[in-house]
Amino acid sequence: MSSTPKRYGGQSDKDLHQQRFLAAFAVSCSVQKAASWANVHRKTHYDWMRKDPTYPARFAEVRMRAASMLEDQAMNMAVHGLEEPVISGGKVVRDRGKVVMRKVYDPAMVRFLLAHLDPETYGDKRVVELRIEDWDGRA
């Protein structure tokens, strides 16, 4: 049984802070931002990871959801692109008062996602072979 005082409908301050931290991490994917939003120091998360037997599993679950969300965003960026305003001469271009937008794609993200989703076809093909009989004894 926890020695932490119970508040907020039976939840301890620690339970409430953990719940807020995990909810914030799920949307921010950042320990720093989640700690700020939960009103705890970022080191508190690492203390919970070391000292609270239930916290690491809960964090791992939230981290997987956050990773899935980032993967979806990366896929959207790679396939559908991001809209950004056209800049010319340091100024936003407008046409009849409306900001002119363009789609920007990330080819590096496309390569990364292809390598991740189909490593056999698109993954790193480098193979290093080292035979001891080829070594001349010098460093």
N, C-alpha and C positions, 0 to 999 in steps of 0.2 A: 504494500500500500504506500502510496506517495505521501511524503510529509509536506508537499506543496499545498498551500491553502486552496480550497475549492471556491470558485466564483463563477459567474456567467453561466448559470444553469447547471452547476455541477462540474464544470471544466476548471482545471487549474490554470493559472496564468501560463505555465509552460505549455500545457496542451493547446491553449488558445493561440499562443505565439507560434507553435509548431504548425497548427492548422493554417494560420494566416501565411506563414512562410511557404508552406508547400503549395498553397493556392497561388501565391504570387510567383513562385518559381515556375509553376506550370504554364503561366502566360508570358513570363519575362525571359525564361531560360538563363537567368543570371542570379548567382548567389548574392552579389552585391545589391542588386535591385530588390530581390525578394526580402533580404534582411531589412533594407530601408522601409519597404512597404509594411513589413510585419513589426516594425519598430524594435528590432533587436540588432545587436552587433553581428557582423558577418561571421566572426569567430564562433558565435554561439551555435551556428549550424554545425561546425566541425566538432564542437564539444558534444552536441547531441549525437553526432555520428559515432563518437568514441564511447559515450557514457550511457546512452539510452538504448536498451536492447531492441526496442520495436521501431525506432526511428529509421535506421538504415534501410530496412525493407520498404517502408512507406516512401522514403525519398527515392529509392530505386524505381518504384512504380511511377512516381510523378516524373522522374527524369526520362523514363521511356516514353511517356505521353508527350513530354516536351520535345524529345527527339523526333517523334513521329510528326508533330506539328511543324518543326523546322524542316523535316524532309518534304512535307507537303508544300511549304513555302518555297523551298529550293526548286522543287519540280515545277511549280507555277511560274517561278522566275525564268527557269530554263526553257519551258515550253511556250508559255503565253507572254513572257516579257513583262517589263514594268513600264508604266507610263511615266514620262518625265517631261517637264516643260522644255521647249527649244530655247536655247540661249544664243544670242548673237550680239557681239560687241559688248558683252557683259550685261546685257539686258534681256529680260524675258520677251519673247516674240509674241505679239498679239495680232489677231486677224478679226477686224470688226469688234474689238474690245474683248474678244475671247482668247485666252491663253492657248497657243499652239502647242500640242503635245506630240510626242513621238514614242514609239515602243523601243525599248532597249532590251536586248537579250544578252545572256551571259554564256558564251560558248564554253568557258572553263567549267561552268556548272553542268552543262550538258555532258561534257567529257567525264566529269567526276561521277555524275549520276549513272551514266552508262557503265562505267567501270565498276560501280557499286552493285548495280542491278544485274549485270551480266559480265562478271570478271573473266570468264572463260574467253569471251570474244573481245572485250574492250579493256580488260585489266592489264596490269603491268606485265610485260613479256620478258623482262630482263632475267636471264639465268646466269648465275655466276658459278663457274666450275673451277675448283682449285684442286690441283693434284700435287701431292707432296714431292713427287719426282721432278716436277717443274721448278721447285724452289731451289735457289742456289745458296741458301744459308745466310744471305744478307738481309738485314731488316728493311 
